[in-house]
């Protein structure tokens, strides 16, 4: 069967066809007027960024990935809930220095699952002193406390280093 042709056929935007952008969600974020906490999980790391909308294009306020987390806090692990928490804690500290007080969570096309990596990042940003509306039931508070013994001291040390940053 061939693809539809003709004047009545509408082609969706490229990023929508590629399943990268949900434009109705994006419009809601832009209308809120608040900076977005963007959490992206790749196969190798978690990337946490704060973006602010501008008519000329989005501006990145703060960005933290696994390499930066290792350099600043000495945290080796790259793609799990604890890494997402620490990355968001660091990004939240940097964003608060630049005047961010409230934000909205942008998880993109990821499925929101209770206790997932994106909600661990949300918890990190909230612990950094930022505010947002969220449901306490989705935040993985128990999972963050159940860190394996061999990583617990490294996690506490990294969290302490990030908390001491001005």
Secondary structure, 3 states (H helix, E strand, C coil): CCCCCCCCCCCCCHHHHCCCCCHHHHHHHHHHCCEEEEEEECCCCEEEEEEECCCCCCEEEEEECHHHHHHHHCCCCCCCHHHHHHHHHHHHHHHHHCCCCEEEEECCCCCCCCCCHHHHHHHHHHHCCCECCCCHHHCCHHHHHCCCHHHHHHHHHHHHHHHHCC
